Amino acid sequence: MKRNRLGASELLVGEIGLGCMSLGTDERAAVAIIHEALERGVNLLDTADLYDSGRNEEIVGKAIRGRRDQVVLATKVGNRRIPGQEGWVWDPSKAYILSAVKDSLRRLGTDYIDLYQLHGGTIDDPIDETIEAFEQLKREGVIREYGISSIRPNVIREYASRSNIVSVMNPYSMVDRRAEETVLPLLQEKGISVIARGPLASGALAANRQPVQGVPDYELAELIALREQLQQLVTAERSLTQLAIRYSLSHPAVAVAIPGASSREQLLQNLAAADVPELSEEEVQTIRRLSKANLYTMHR
């Protein structure tokens, strides 16, 4: 599998990673999917302390035991659970980040995290304090690099100009092209890599799966019509799934796409995208003509 560098870091990631959120809580099945992914060239595993209340990190930790050197391990912080309360609260404070990382390390069964990401963020956050926390963890060797996972262009802009982030995780697919407006050009200019999440739009762009509801900016009928129109770009060697993943990888700012998988069949469909040719400029333009050029309506 082709490998790309995250920003200016020394982290080299396979162009298709594994978003672990959709693995579920069946440990045996989840570990089997992770092991197969690693054996087939995946090395970026993305999890978060929020997923399944920390259980996802524990499962990933068990899966990489004895294989830690094969993995670029990414997790996230910022969503704090308060004992006795439902849900979580947003806490990007330095004190919380320095505390939460210890719990993630314990659950993951490791003494360092390759990529630690802020799991959200608003323009009203104490951004300098948040950056201080990540920089301290980097100096201490607890993390190798840091990034943010954000859908807010104004927040992304602040971190791109004020911090040493190497990556921004952002939704990017044929039906969610908002990042093309400002985020992708900005990050390309800054030399910051994009980790494209949701390339299959929660299965809406997956082959052999009929969507049962629309996605933002698309009614169900519009989504079905788009899928039919995209068939002109589907071949015997390249399914709709692989076309969708290759579209997310087609922008030069994108270093890696991280589709999720809840079964071996889904994993193999996703990873097959690494074996098909990159999209031509003509194919990219065809997809852009057929789909909507979504725009951010908030947080511009």
C-alpha angles and dihedrals in degrees: 000000000000113000128211133193119246105233112303092326130113091245111117114192133188109249090244117050133175123258101209100196093092096050093096128212100286095112098198094050094043094049090049091054092049092048092050091048091053092047090053096053104274113135105161112084114182121198137146138214087240097060111104089343092292096317091110091058090049092053092047089049092054092046094054096045105127090009101068093121090059094057139081096203118206127183137159143232140191105081108099126197117210115209112249094018130100118240125356143281128228112252119167093163121136092238093054095046092050089050099042094052089064091057092048091050090051094049092045093047094228138110097223140033120217097208122017113190134195104237100220130328143189133221089250094061121111089257097175090052091049091051090049090056094052093044091051092051089049093051090049092052093241090120130022098207140351138217142161135252105213144146095193115098093200091055092045090051092054095050092043091057101035107036144045096246114157097195147024120204108214135163110256128166143127089277097039107051097150092118090064090069100066113329102068095045091048095049093044089054091048095046092241116142126233121224102204112215125187098027088158094043094234091311096313089118098037121118117244092021123100113210115239095195139021129257128231110302091012128086114210092257091052091049092051090048091051092051089053092049091050090059087085087071096044117097137179088266098041123050127197088261092056093043090054094049092046089052091056089050094047096085112085092226091063115090099173141006118214112201116178125235131198095179140034090247092057091046093053092047090052096046092049086073087075089063099052123082121268114262117268119237088251091055092048090051091048091054090048091050092051098043132056122267093227117203132206110254096187137036094024 
